[in-house]
Amino acid sequence: MDPLKPIRNSVGKKLWKQVEELEPSFKKDGMLHSLHSTFDAFKTFLFVPPTVTSKGAHIRDAIDLKRTMFLVIIAMIPALLHGIFNVGHLHYVANGMYPHFFDGFGPKLVYGLIHVLPIVIVSYVVGLGIEFAFAQFRGHPVNEGFLVSGMLIPLVMPPDIPLWMVALATAFSVIIVKEAFGGTGMNILNVALTARVFIFFAYPTYISGDQVWIAGLPESPDAFSGATVLGVWAKQGYDAMSHVGFSTVSQQVGYTPMDMFLGFIPGSIGETSKLAILLGAVFLIWTGIGSWRIMLSVFVGAFLMGLILNAAALGFDLSNPHLAVPAYYHLLAGGLAFGAVFMATDPVTATQTTTGKYIYGLLVGMISILIRVLNPAYPEGVMLAILFMNVFAPLIDHMVIQSNIKRRLARG
Amino acid sequence: MSRLIRLTKGYDIKIKGAPVGKLDSSFSAKTFSVKPVDFHGLSPIPKLFVSEQTEVKAGDPLFYDKSDERIHYCSPVSGEVVAIHRAEKRAIDEVVILADSDIRYRTWEPADPNTLTREAIIERMLESGAWLFLRQRPYNVVASPDEAPKAIFISGFDSSPLAPDMAMVMEGKEEAFQTGIRILSKLTSGKIHLSLSARQRPPKVFDTVQGVEIHWFDGPHPTGNVGVQIHHIDPVNKGEVVWHIHPEDVANLATLFTKGIYSPERTVAVAGPMVSKPHYVKTLQGACIEGLVSNNLISDHVRCISGNVLTGRTVASNGHLGFFDHLVTVIEEGDHAELLGWLFPSYARPTRSMAYWAYANEAPDGYAVTTSMHGEERAFVMSGQYEQVLPMDIYPVHLLKAIMARDFDLMEGLGIYEVTEEDFALCEFVCTSKIDVQEILREGLDYMRSQN
């Protein structure tokens, strides 16, 4: 049959002809053969190929990896949009301008775009560049996995992060953590979190402390602070949060739980608005792409650990003011929600069995809060907890599977 | 005693063109064939008894398996062997017989099965070709006459897409079915399990049947798969063997003893979105489908499938039915490129996920499915997807990975003895990464069989 038959509009037909004409130069003896994976990636992006089933089931589900990854990106858009606006909003507020939400909407948006878009672009260009090169080298098709990682990386960066650092971290992560293990579907650690952890340990001053979370803080060393909620908890205890937050040219701004939920507070670009993340979570669960089991159990684990630490605070000397933070505050603070919804649910690095997902999620939540509260060096523990549990995910699955094997043996 | 087993996992793919209406009794096929490929474990080059132009009667052997010469593969009709199609390396694709207008039978003495010994029953079944009705788990291969199965299973309903109605298939076969059960009960010291669907009133034939244990199942496809039912009724453990048989073949088995002839009847539905008039016919095993599909198709750019869309085999429009098939499905070939199809699909298509929410419920009379892959093959990425459509206590992805790694112990531990391709067919359908699940599973089953 004419492969064009279902393409009804003339633009599509012209495009297909163009693509067909270009194809020979990327074939084995063509002059552009060294770019055939790249060509193939763009071709299959434009056109779902006319491949038909040849063995097994004669019909296949509409879903494919492109669609799946695209939907995860859609789920991140609320967090991205909020992040862009929040970067501009906090910048102007800290500098004593447009203190109210709707004031200066345009300038805030433009300022945010100027700071966030370059990070997004650098992350995608570097990451996809490496992916294309590896696909070419191996003779594999380009997998869509990095489309999601490439968006996750900017969302877990502070707004003022130097772009070369983003590039370096992305390159490190894609090469060492993903491609060295065999590419999409084979990696042990979450790619985006590894990029973050790389900067965290290599250039800690750029991604921790009180100075990095608001873009363009007023120039005057130490006079201004953009402490995150967790930074305040760690230093002054959670009740200080209502009046000690970040400083502007005229005043100190405190945080309420509602601020933490709506997200007009300092933090990594995509992590601050729990509302935006919640929208993403609902979308992921509704489409069946994100695992609600993992999301739920991360929150349950974090809440439980919060309660355990609260109980510890009652019994012990309160030298660590962090212990007494009400358990539910932990769910709203820092990157827990972002990590639970977008990072812990990464199907490649999480556990794969249903039982395993509950165990994995619980432990991610519990360890996050444990690190957050008890480790003086890192005010946030989600990133490390997820990476730690990534390493243990295969072990959890192994135990679940062994129990299945034992059940089968016991039956015989 | 009967109990209800409720299964929630699975997926009913709604497809346009379900078989309806009455039997078309005017249908008669000109040629019939027997295909070695329908029987797993049969060597691809069986030993032929016949050559082209040999005259055979219904029940005369066409070929036998070199590994067990007792099992004869017999002609369903009388006539002349007109073609022996060969594939690569001289493997035999099919043996085609041009049927006489009046079938002449090889005959056996009619006998009351109650008076026959187990050995006599088995011997007659082996000689006549009726032995092939029995299939064995593990491996889903032709049963071995030396084994004593711990039980025999019969699925009384077919939940696969566009499946023929069992009431239509079994109409008028009440007595034969009961006789067949009596014969089967001689073959096993265990029980005979009959599974029925709690979703619709079961066919009359199963109402009064004696000598079986009835189980009720409620759930979407693959609940009707006998493998799923075995798993929930009396699972196959290491070293155990069970047999299963289709209800129509139970009745066919009875004919061999009451009338003394081999007459493998098949009630066949022709269905699918590309069929103008879906309907039923009565014919025999291996019938040519030409008369079913000629002048009955909406387009000529189609794929004819003997069996259902999940597990069936592609056949030419003048090809022949598979040995165990009761259905011919015709769907459109989907060999067309789609501009940004992953973003804006151009027609409605079934999906188990909500990723194409616009199409999730858009199928009052079913989807016009095509053979398109809807994407390209990728590495395993998603998790939990296969589990949603496999109502068994089995970890499908881990089993498949164990097969790829040829890890004998792990395959065994994860339950490879309990499954066959049809049980995993929906996993293959829903797979985001478009992995050929059934092929991998068959490799694993063949590997295990060669090792044991």
Interface residues (C-beta under 8 A of the other chain):
Chain A: M1 D2 P3 L4 K5 P6 I7 R8 N9 G12 L15 W16 T44 F45 L46 F47 V48 P49 P50 T51 V52 T53 K55 G56 A57 H58 I59 R60 D61 A62 I63 D64 L65 K66 R67 T68 F70 L71 P141 N143 E144 G145 G183 T184 G185 M186 W286 T287 G288 I289 S291 P347 V348 A350 T351 Q352 T353 T354 K357 D397 V400 I401 N404 I405 R407 R408 L409 R411 G412
Chain B: I13 P235 N237 K238 G239 E240 H301 R303 I305 V309 L310 T311 G312 T314 T329 I331 E333 G334 D335 H336 A337 E338 L339 L340 G341 W342 L343 P345 S346 Y347 R349 P350 T351 R352 S353 M354 A355 Y356 W357 Y359 V369 T370 T371 S372 M373 H374 G375 E376 R378 A379 F380 V381 M382 S383 G384 E387 D393 I394 Y395 V397 H398 L410 G413 L414 G415 E421 A425 E428 F429 V430 C431 T432 S433 K434 D436 V437 Q438 E439
